[in-house]
Amino acid sequence: MNQYIGVVDRIVDGEHVVILLEEDGELVDQHVAPRSELEDVDESDILLVVIKDGELLVAQQLPKRPGESMPESRNRRSASDLAEDLS
């Protein structure tokens, strides 16, 4: 199971969502998912992404890229918390 910060790069023909996957701030891969799995995302959205064996398990929208400051009350669960829930 791998977890990434994902950025919605583009939505192709309204049918596929292309997510660029980052690890430690570096682009490492991309993942293409059916639009039906990610109906609420738009281009440039930041996501917390968990992928296992090439399958998208989690794609949670984040208000900001991790590391950017945000009010304490808006903090979301960490990637490790989500990954722990899945195991």
C-alpha positions in Angstrom: 0.0 0.0 0.0 1.4 3.4 -1.0 0.2 6.8 0.0 0.8 10.0 -2.0 -0.2 13.5 -2.3 -2.1 13.7 -5.5 -2.9 16.6 -7.8 -5.7 16.4 -10.3 -3.9 17.2 -13.5 -6.8 16.8 -15.9 -10.2 15.3 -16.6 -10.2 13.6 -19.9 -13.5 13.6 -21.9 -15.4 13.7 -18.7 -14.6 10.0 -18.2 -11.2 9.7 -16.6 -9.4 11.6 -13.9 -5.6 11.9 -14.2 -3.9 12.3 -10.8 -0.2 13.2 -10.6 1.3 11.4 -7.6 4.0 13.1 -5.4 6.2 11.7 -2.7 8.3 14.0 -0.6 7.4 16.9 -2.9 8.7 15.0 -6.0 6.5 13.7 -8.9 6.8 9.9 -8.9 3.9 8.6 -11.0 0.4 9.2 -12.2 -2.8 7.3 -11.7 -5.9 7.3 -14.0 -9.3 6.6 -12.4 -12.8 6.5 -13.8 -14.6 9.8 -13.3 -17.4 7.9 -11.6 -15.0 7.2 -8.7 -14.0 10.8 -8.3 -17.1 12.8 -9.2 -16.5 15.7 -6.8 -12.9 16.6 -7.9 -11.8 19.3 -10.2 -8.6 20.1 -12.0 -5.8 21.3 -9.6 -7.5 19.8 -6.5 -5.1 18.4 -3.9 -5.8 14.9 -2.7 -4.5 12.4 -0.2 -4.3 9.2 -2.2 -3.7 5.6 -1.1 -3.1 3.0 -3.8 -2.7 -0.7 -3.4 -1.8 -3.1 -6.2 -2.6 -0.4 -8.7 -6.1 0.2 -7.3 -7.2 3.5 -5.8 -8.3 2.8 -2.2 -8.6 6.4 -0.9 -8.8 9.8 -2.5 -9.6 12.4 0.1 -9.7 16.0 -0.9 -7.4 18.3 1.1 -8.0 22.0 1.6 -4.3 22.8 1.0 -1.1 21.1 0.1 0.4 19.5 3.3 3.0 21.7 4.9 1.1 24.9 4.1 -0.3 26.6 7.2 -4.0 26.3 8.0 -6.2 27.0 11.0 -6.0 24.3 13.7 -9.7 23.7 13.5 -9.4 22.7 9.8 -6.7 20.1 10.3 -7.6 16.8 8.6 -6.6 13.2 9.4 -3.1 12.4 8.4 -2.1 9.9 5.7 -0.8 7.5 8.3 -4.1 7.6 10.1 -6.0 6.7 6.9 -3.6 4.0 6.0 -3.9 2.5 9.5 -7.7 2.4 9.1 -7.3 0.4 5.8 -5.0 -2.2 7.3 
